[in-house]
Amino acid sequence: MGVTLRGVTRQYPGIRALDGIDLAIEDGVSVALTGPSGAGKSTVLHLIGGMDRPDSGTVEIDGTELTPGRLDAHRRRIGFVFQRFHLLPALTVLDNVVAPVLPRRVDFDRKARAMELLEGVGLANRAGALPSELSGGQQQRVAVARALINLPGLLLADEPTGNLDSTTGREIIDLLLTLSERYGMTMLIATHDAEVAANCDRVVRLHDGRIVSDQQVTPAADVLDRLGGLRP
C-alpha cells in the first residue's frame, strides 16, 4: 500500500505539529520516522492512519485522497501497534486478537486466523491466558498479532519498543519486519531508537514538524558484499 503526503500541515493549540511536509512511500517498504519528541512523528502516523485530519494538504493512499467519507473503510485496511499495548484485561489472548473484527462480518474464520497469527508471534500456547499473566514483551507480541488480524496492507507502529528492555525491543522489531515481509505490508515505525531505524529500508528524520533528511538504509550485508564479500 503506497502512501503520499502533499503539503500537509497540522496545528494544535500553540503547537505547529507539521509544517507543510511532502512524503512519498512506496508499497511494501519499511520506513522509520525519527527525530526528537515533538518532531511530528506520531502526528504523521495518526494522519496516515485516519485517526486525525490535516489542516491543509492531502494524504493519499494508493493514489486516492483520504477523505472523511473513506476513513472507516481505510481504518479496516490498516494495522496499528502502539507503545502501550492497550490489551483488554478481561479478555484472553485469543479474544484480544479477534476483538477488532468482532463487530462486523468477515470472509475468514476469526479464531483460526488469530491462532495462526499467535503461532507466528510465538504465543499459540498462551491463547487462553489473560494479559496480566504475560510479560511486557509477550503483551506487545499479542498487540502485533491483533494489528494483523485483517492482514492489512499498511502497518503503523508508534514507538513499539518504548516500554520494553533493549533485548525484547529488538525481538519485537525483528518480528514486525519479518511479518511485514511475509504478508507484503508497507510499514512505518515512529522511533527514537537508532538501532530500530537502521533495520528499516528508509529513515525519514523530522524536526519541528519538517522533514530534514530522507535516506535509504544500506543493509550491513550489502556493505560487506561491496567490500569483497567478507563475513565476520
N, C-alpha and C positions, 0 to 999 in steps of 0.2 A: 504494500500500500504506500504510494508516494504522497509526500506532504509538501506544500508550498505556502510560505507566508510572504505576503507582499505589503510592504509599508505598514506593518502592524504596530499600533500604539495601544497602550493600556495604562490608564492612570487611576489611582485610588486617592482618597483624600490625603493630600500632602505628599504623595509619592508618585513619581512617574516610573512605573514598573518596566515598561517597554517603550522605546523611543524610535519608532519607525523602522523596525527590523525587516530584512529580507532574508529568507532562508528556503532552500530547496533540498529536500531529502529524497533520495531515490528509493524505490521499492526494494525491500529485502536487506537493507544495510543496518548496521548498529551505529548509533551516534551518541556520544557523551556530551552533555551540556555541562560546562564547568564555569567556575567563577565564584567570587565571594558571596556571602549571604546578602540577599537583597539585589543581586545582579539581574534577576529576572528569569532564572531557570524554571522555577515552579510555575510561574505565570505562563511561560511558553507551553509547558505540558498541559496546563489547565485549558488553554485556548485550543490546542490541538485536540484535546480530549472532549471538547464540547461542554466543559464544566464552567466556562466563562466566555465572555464575548469581547472582542476588541472594540476600542472606542473608534478606531479608524483602521483602514486597510482590510485585507481579506485573508482568510485561512482556507486553503483548498486541499481537498483530499482526492487523490487520483484525478486531478484536473477539474473537480466540481467544487464550487464555493460552499463552505459550511454555513448555511443559513439557518435561522431559527426553526424553520419547518423541517429541517433534516437532522436536527440534533438527536432526537430519540433513536432514530434508525442508526445514526452514526455511533452512538454510545454502545449499541449492541454489537458493533463490529470491532470494538477495541477492548484491550485488557489494561488494567491499571494496578500497579503494585506500589504501595505507599511505604513510607518509613515506619509508621506504626501499622501493625498487622491488621487491625480492625476485624478480627475474627469475632463471631457471635459466641459469647461464652457458654450459652446454654445448649448449643448445637455440637454434635460430634464433628470430627474432622471431615468425614464424608459429607455430612449435611452442609457444612460450611462451603465446601467446594461446589456443591449443587445449588446453593442458595441463589446465585444470580439468575438462574434460568427457571426457578420455580414459578414465577407469576405468569409465564406465557408458554404457548405451545412451541415445541422444538421438534426437529426431524431426526433426533437421535435419542438413544437410551441415556438418560441423565446419569444414572448411577454407574452404568457401565463405563461411560466416558470419564466420570470422576475417578473411578478406580484405576483406569488406565493412566490418568494424569498423576494420581498418587503413587502409582508404580514408578512413573517417570521421575518423580522427585524423591523417591526412596522412602515413602511413608505408607505404602499399602498396608503394612502390618499395624498401623496406628489408626486405621479408618474409623474405629469405634471409640477412640479416645476423645476427651474434651480438651479444648485449648489449654486449660490450666494444667494439664498433665504433660505438656510439651515444653521443650526448651525454646528460647527465643529463635534460634536458627530453624528449628522444626516448625514453629509457627509461621515463619516467613516462607518456608517451603510450601506450607498449606496455602498461604496467600498467593504464591506463584501459581499453584495448581488452580486455584479459584479464578485467577485472572485469565486462564487459558481455556475455561470451560466452553467458551464459544468458538474456540480455535480462531482467535482474532487475527486480522491482517496487520494490526498495529498494536504494539505493546509499549506502554508508557510506565516508567519506573522512577519514582521521586525519592531520591536518597534511600534506596532499598537496603543499604548496608549500614545506615546511620545508627541503628540501635543494636548492632552486632559487634562482636570482637573481630579482630582482623582475619583470623583463620576462617571463622564461619562466614564472614563477609565475602571472602574470596570464593568460598564454595557456592554461595548464592549467585555471585556474578557468573561463575563458570556454568552454573545451572541455567541461568537466564540466557546466556549466549548459546548454549547447547540446544535448548528448547526452541529458541527463536530461529535457529538454523534448521532444526528438524521440521518445524512447521512453516518455514518460509515467511516469517514475520519481519516487518520493519520494527526496529526497537530504538527508543530514545530513553536515555538514562540521565537524570539530573544527579550530579555527584560532586563532592568536594575532593574525592579520593583520586589522586593521580594514577595510582595503580589500576583502579577500575577503568578510568578513561583510556589508559594505554591498551586495554583489551578490546576496545571498540574499533570500528572501521574508520570513524571520523571523530575529531574532537572540536567542538564549537565552544569558544570561550566568550562569555558575556561579562560586561562591566557597566554598571549604571544604566541598564536597560538597552545597551547596544552590543552588537557583535563586534568583538575586537580582533578575533582570529578564527580561522576555519581551516583545519588541517587534516589531511589524510594520515592515518596511522600506518606506519610500515611495520608489519609483524617482525619480531626478532628473527624468526626462521628465514625470512626473506633477506634480511640484512646479512645473516651468515652465509646464505647462498651466494650473494654478490661478493663476499669476501673469500670465496673459494670452496664453499660447501662444508666448512668445518663445523663440527658439533662438539660441545663440551663433553 
